[in-house]
Amino acid sequence: MAEQIIRYDHYGIPESPLISKWKEEGRVEGIEKGHLELLLRQLVRRCGPLSDTLTAQVQALTAIQMLDLAEALLDFAGHDDLKQWLAQRG
């Protein structure tokens, strides 16, 4: 039964459930950070340089809202569209 609880890393060393949880949280955090970086790059490409205020508003979005924004930005023509989208969510 204890072997069912203990996982092994890729070197065959036992890994506690707590460490496994931390690793998974780190993976999720890394993925979300990557999504944010890509979203900001796409927004700059579509809308031009973003103000610190707009950047902070985007960074404050939830993961689901970021995905929604990533889809919506395909129809944006500039800063005004981004500001309007953020105002509707704020």
N, CA, C and O atoms as a DFTB+ gen file, in Angstrom:
360 C
 N C O
     1  1       0.810      -1.183       0.000
     2  2       0.000       0.000       0.000
     3  2       0.861       1.257       0.000
     4  3       0.537       2.222      -0.692
     5  1       1.945       1.263       0.759
     6  2       2.819       2.424       0.811
     7  2       3.406       2.717      -0.564
     8  3       3.631       3.878      -0.908
     9  1       3.653       1.686      -1.343
    10  2       4.202       1.893      -2.677
    11  2       3.212       2.595      -3.594
    12  3       3.621       3.249      -4.553
    13  1       1.916       2.472      -3.317
    14  2       0.915       3.161      -4.119
    15  2       0.935       4.664      -3.852
    16  3       0.579       5.453      -4.727
    17  1       1.345       5.063      -2.661
    18  2       1.387       6.481      -2.287
    19  2       2.671       7.125      -2.791
    20  3       2.651       8.265      -3.257
    21  1       3.770       6.416      -2.702
    22  2       5.067       6.980      -3.069
    23  2       5.257       6.899      -4.575
    24  3       5.099       5.841      -5.183
    25  1       5.596       8.026      -5.156
    26  2       5.937       8.071      -6.579
    27  2       7.448       8.137      -6.698
    28  3       8.152       8.483      -5.749
    29  1       7.924       7.798      -7.876
    30  2       9.354       7.816      -8.106
    31  2       9.658       8.814      -9.212
    32  3       8.943       8.898     -10.211
    33  1      10.746       9.575      -9.012
    34  2      11.129      10.517     -10.065
    35  2      11.795       9.753     -11.205
    36  3      11.897       8.527     -11.155
    37  1      12.244      10.466     -12.224
    38  2      12.800       9.769     -13.387
    39  2      14.160       9.118     -13.115
    40  3      14.700       8.441     -13.991
    41  1      14.720       9.311     -11.918
    42  2      15.945       8.622     -11.529
    43  2      15.651       7.409     -10.651
    44  3      16.570       6.714     -10.216
    45  1      14.367       7.157     -10.391
    46  2      13.995       6.032      -9.549
    47  2      14.066       6.334      -8.067
    48  3      14.007       5.422      -7.242
    49  1      14.193       7.618      -7.718
    50  2      14.262       8.018      -6.316
    51  2      12.842       8.298      -5.823
    52  3      12.071       8.969      -6.510
    53  1      12.491       7.789      -4.639
    54  2      11.140       8.023      -4.118
    55  2      10.852       9.521      -3.973
    56  3      11.714      10.301      -3.568
    57  1       9.629       9.894      -4.313
    58  2       9.217      11.296      -4.243
    59  2       7.941      11.363      -3.403
    60  3       6.985      10.632      -3.662
    61  1       7.928      12.220      -2.422
    62  2       6.762      12.309      -1.541
    63  2       5.594      12.974      -2.262
    64  3       5.799      13.711      -3.226
    65  1       4.375      12.720      -1.801
    66  2       3.205      13.375      -2.401
    67  2       3.292      14.900      -2.333
    68  3       2.821      15.592      -3.235
    69  1       3.894      15.418      -1.264
    70  2       4.034      16.871      -1.126
    71  2       4.930      17.438      -2.223
    72  3       4.613      18.470      -2.814
    73  1       6.030      16.778      -2.491
    74  2       6.931      17.241      -3.554
    75  2       6.243      17.133      -4.903
    76  3       6.381      18.025      -5.740
    77  1       5.500      16.048      -5.126
    78  2       4.749      15.906      -6.379
    79  2       3.759      17.051      -6.549
    80  3       3.607      17.593      -7.644
    81  1       3.085      17.415      -5.460
    82  2       2.126      18.522      -5.498
    83  2       2.837      19.830      -5.847
    84  3       2.351      20.597      -6.678
    85  1       3.978      20.086      -5.220
    86  2       4.732      21.311      -5.499
    87  2       5.183      21.361      -6.951
    88  3       5.140      22.413      -7.588
    89  1       5.617      20.217      -7.468
    90  2       6.057      20.177      -8.862
    91  2       4.899      20.492      -9.804
    92  3       5.066      21.235     -10.771
    93  1       3.742      19.934      -9.526
    94  2       2.570      20.183     -10.362
    95  2       2.159      21.656     -10.285
    96  3       1.820      22.261     -11.302
    97  1       2.187      22.229      -9.090
    98  2       1.861      23.645      -8.946
    99  2       2.852      24.500      -9.738
   100  3       2.466      25.489     -10.361
   101  1       4.111      24.119      -9.711
   102  2       5.132      24.841     -10.468
   103  2       4.899      24.745     -11.970
   104  3       5.091      25.724     -12.691
   105  1       4.490      23.582     -12.442
   106  2       4.175      23.406     -13.860
   107  2       3.014      24.312     -14.272
   108  3       3.073      24.991     -15.298
   109  1       1.964      24.312     -13.462
   110  2       0.785      25.129     -13.764
   111  2       1.162      26.606     -13.765
   112  3       0.758      27.354     -14.655
   113  1       1.931      27.021     -12.773
   114  2       2.364      28.419     -12.703
   115  2       3.203      28.787     -13.926
   116  3       3.051      29.873     -14.484
   117  1       4.075      27.893     -14.333
   118  2       4.907      28.151     -15.507
   119  2       4.090      28.264     -16.781
   120  3       4.367      29.113     -17.629
   121  1       3.092      27.416     -16.917
   122  2       2.222      27.463     -18.094
   123  2       1.462      28.786     -18.122
   124  3       1.370      29.436     -19.163
   125  1       0.917      29.181     -16.966
   126  2       0.174      30.445     -16.909
   127  2       1.073      31.636     -17.213
   128  3       0.652      32.577     -17.886
   129  1       2.304      31.599     -16.723
   130  2       3.248      32.683     -17.010
   131  2       3.550      32.738     -18.507
   132  3       3.629      33.819     -19.090
   133  1       3.716      31.583     -19.114
   134  2       3.966      31.527     -20.554
   135  2       2.788      32.058     -21.352
   136  3       2.972      32.767     -22.342
   137  1       1.576      31.716     -20.922
   138  2       0.378      32.235     -21.594
   139  2       0.318      33.753     -21.497
   140  3      -0.010      34.429     -22.472
   141  1       0.636      34.294     -20.311
   142  2       0.616      35.744     -20.126
   143  2       1.641      36.420     -21.029
   144  3       1.336      37.422     -21.677
   145  1       2.842      35.881     -21.073
   146  2       3.886      36.472     -21.922
   147  2       3.481      36.461     -23.388
   148  3       3.674      37.451     -24.092
   149  1       2.929      35.365     -23.846
   150  2       2.484      35.273     -25.237
   151  2       1.340      36.245     -25.502
   152  3       1.329      36.921     -26.531
   153  1       0.385      36.320     -24.592
   154  2      -0.741      37.236     -24.743
   155  2      -0.269      38.682     -24.835
   156  3      -0.745      39.438     -25.683
   157  1       0.658      39.069     -23.972
   158  2       1.174      40.443     -24.008
   159  2       1.887      40.724     -25.328
   160  3       1.748      41.811     -25.889
   161  1       2.636      39.769     -25.817
   162  2       3.316      39.949     -27.109
   163  2       2.313      40.108     -28.240
   164  3       2.491      40.947     -29.123
   165  1       1.259      39.300     -28.212
   166  2       0.235      39.396     -29.251
   167  2      -0.497      40.736     -29.180
   168  3      -0.813      41.332     -30.210
   169  1      -0.762      41.204     -27.968
   170  2      -1.435      42.497     -27.811
   171  2      -0.567      43.639     -28.345
   172  3      -1.071      44.547     -29.006
   173  1       0.716      43.592     -28.061
   174  2       1.628      44.626     -28.573
   175  2       1.664      44.580     -30.093
   176  3       1.674      45.616     -30.756
   177  1       1.683      43.386     -30.628
   178  2       1.700      43.244     -32.087
   179  2       0.421      43.800     -32.718
   180  3       0.472      44.441     -33.767
   181  1      -0.717      43.555     -32.080
   182  2      -2.006      43.989     -32.625
   183  2      -2.307      45.454     -32.314
   184  3      -2.827      46.174     -33.166
   185  1      -1.985      45.896     -31.103
   186  2      -2.413      47.218     -30.631
   187  2      -1.287      48.234     -30.515
   188  3      -1.555      49.421     -30.328
   189  1      -0.047      47.805     -30.622
   190  2       1.076      48.698     -30.398
   191  2       1.491      48.635     -28.927
   192  3       0.888      47.903     -28.142
   193  1       2.510      49.396     -28.556
   194  2       3.004      49.359     -27.166
   195  2       1.882      49.635     -26.163
   196  3       1.036      50.504     -26.373
   197  1       1.900      48.875     -25.073
   198  2       0.882      49.017     -24.040
   199  2       1.404      49.887     -22.904
   200  3       2.580      49.826     -22.548
   201  1       0.519      50.689     -22.345
   202  2       0.887      51.486     -21.177
   203  2       1.061      50.555     -19.983
   204  3       0.623      49.405     -20.003
   205  1       1.700      51.069     -18.958
   206  2       1.863      50.273     -17.737
   207  2       0.500      49.910     -17.146
   208  3       0.322      48.824     -16.594
   209  1      -0.448      50.820     -17.267
   210  2      -1.787      50.577     -16.735
   211  2      -2.464      49.425     -17.467
   212  3      -3.024      48.532     -16.832
   213  1      -2.418      49.438     -18.800
   214  2      -3.020      48.351     -19.572
   215  2      -2.321      47.020     -19.292
   216  3      -2.974      45.985     -19.158
   217  1      -1.012      47.054     -19.206
   218  2      -0.253      45.835     -18.916
   219  2      -0.660      45.270     -17.563
   220  3      -0.849      44.061     -17.424
   221  1      -0.796      46.136     -16.566
   222  2      -1.200      45.691     -15.233
   223  2      -2.608      45.103     -15.249
   224  3      -2.879      44.117     -14.564
   225  1      -3.501      45.704     -16.027
   226  2      -4.862      45.181     -16.123
   227  2      -4.867      43.786     -16.739
   228  3      -5.596      42.905     -16.283
   229  1      -4.067      43.588     -17.757
   230  2      -3.984      42.272     -18.396
   231  2      -3.380      41.260     -17.424
   232  3      -3.856      40.129     -17.328
   233  1      -2.349      41.659     -16.714
   234  2      -1.701      40.757     -15.758
   235  2      -2.634      40.357     -14.619
   236  3      -2.455      39.297     -14.020
   237  1      -3.611      41.179     -14.319
   238  2      -4.543      40.901     -13.222
   239  2      -5.674      39.949     -13.627
   240  3      -6.450      39.517     -12.774
   241  1      -5.773      39.623     -14.909
   242  2      -6.838      38.739     -15.377
   243  2      -6.638      37.315     -14.872
   244  3      -5.516      36.887     -14.601
   245  1      -7.740      36.595     -14.751
   246  2      -7.644      35.170     -14.416
   247  2      -7.183      34.410     -15.656
   248  3      -7.146      34.958     -16.757
   249  1      -6.838      33.160     -15.463
   250  2      -6.387      32.334     -16.591
   251  2      -7.478      32.216     -17.656
   252  3      -7.187      32.282     -18.850
   253  1      -8.719      32.043     -17.235
   254  2      -9.833      31.930     -18.183
   255  2     -10.027      33.245     -18.934
   256  3     -10.250      33.239     -20.145
   257  1      -9.944      34.365     -18.228
   258  2     -10.093      35.667     -18.876
   259  2      -8.975      35.904     -19.889
   260  3      -9.207      36.495     -20.943
   261  1      -7.765      35.444     -19.571
   262  2      -6.652      35.587     -20.518
   263  2      -6.931      34.810     -21.795
   264  3      -6.645      35.293     -22.891
   265  1      -7.484      33.617     -21.662
   266  2      -7.827      32.831     -22.846
   267  2      -8.913      33.533     -23.657
   268  3      -8.861      33.549     -24.887
   269  1      -9.893      34.109     -22.972
   270  2     -10.949      34.860     -23.659
   271  2     -10.366      36.063     -24.396
   272  3     -10.751      36.354     -25.528
   273  1      -9.437      36.758     -23.746
   274  2      -8.802      37.915     -24.370
   275  2      -7.958      37.496     -25.568
   276  3      -7.943      38.181     -26.591
   277  1      -7.265      36.386     -25.443
   278  2      -6.447      35.895     -26.557
   279  2      -7.302      35.642     -27.794
   280  3      -6.859      35.875     -28.919
   281  1      -8.514      35.170     -27.587
   282  2      -9.422      34.948     -28.703
   283  2      -9.993      36.271     -29.219
   284  3     -10.077      36.493     -30.427
   285  1     -10.382      37.141     -28.292
   286  2     -11.001      38.413     -28.677
   287  2     -10.032      39.332     -29.416
   288  3     -10.446      40.086     -30.297
   289  1      -8.758      39.279     -29.069
   290  2      -7.799      40.216     -29.678
   291  2      -7.643      40.019     -31.177
   292  3      -7.125      40.895     -31.870
   293  1      -8.084      38.886     -31.676
   294  2      -8.011      38.658     -33.119
   295  2      -8.879      39.647     -33.893
   296  3      -8.644      39.896     -35.076
   297  1      -9.882      40.208     -33.220
   298  2     -10.773      41.175     -33.851
   299  2     -10.433      42.622     -33.497
   300  3     -11.091      43.543     -33.981
   301  1      -9.418      42.836     -32.663
   302  2      -9.057      44.189     -32.237
   303  2      -8.397      44.964     -33.367
   304  3      -7.662      44.407     -34.182
   305  1      -8.679      46.276     -33.396
   306  2      -8.033      47.165     -34.354
   307  2      -7.009      48.063     -33.662
   308  3      -6.165      48.666     -34.325
   309  1      -7.077      48.156     -32.338
   310  2      -6.142      49.014     -31.624
   311  2      -6.426      49.063     -30.140
   312  3      -7.175      48.252     -29.596
   313  1      -5.796      50.055     -29.493
   314  2      -5.915      50.227     -28.043
   315  2      -7.363      50.372     -27.579
   316  3      -7.738      49.849     -26.530
   317  1      -8.167      51.077     -28.356
   318  2      -9.548      51.325     -27.933
   319  2     -10.315      50.024     -27.750
   320  3     -11.094      49.890     -26.807
   321  1     -10.101      49.070     -28.641
   322  2     -10.779      47.775     -28.515
   323  2     -10.330      47.049     -27.247
   324  3     -11.143      46.446     -26.547
   325  1      -9.047      47.112     -26.964
   326  2      -8.521      46.477     -25.743
   327  2      -9.100      47.146     -24.507
   328  3      -9.549      46.468     -23.583
   329  1      -9.091      48.468     -24.486
   330  2      -9.642      49.204     -23.333
   331  2     -11.110      48.874     -23.122
   332  3     -11.555      48.696     -21.988
   333  1     -11.852      48.794     -24.200
   334  2     -13.277      48.475     -24.111
   335  2     -13.475      47.053     -23.575
   336  3     -14.333      46.823     -22.724
   337  1     -12.690      46.114     -24.068
   338  2     -12.797      44.726     -23.614
   339  2     -12.494      44.647     -22.126
   340  3     -13.216      43.985     -21.381
   341  1     -11.439      45.311     -21.688
   342  2     -11.069      45.292     -20.264
   343  2     -12.130      45.971     -19.414
   344  3     -12.425      45.505     -18.314
   345  1     -12.710      47.066     -19.902
   346  2     -13.742      47.771     -19.143
   347  2     -14.978      46.899     -18.948
   348  3     -15.622      46.960     -17.900
   349  1     -15.308      46.099     -19.936
   350  2     -16.463      45.211     -19.824
   351  2     -16.227      44.101     -18.814
   352  3     -17.185      43.562     -18.261
   353  1     -14.977      43.749     -18.561
   354  2     -14.658      42.663     -17.612
   355  2     -14.342      43.209     -16.230
   356  3     -14.254      42.439     -15.274
   357  1     -14.169      44.526     -16.099
   358  2     -13.743      45.107     -14.825
   359  2     -14.777      45.626     -13.966
   360  3     -14.484      46.128     -12.881
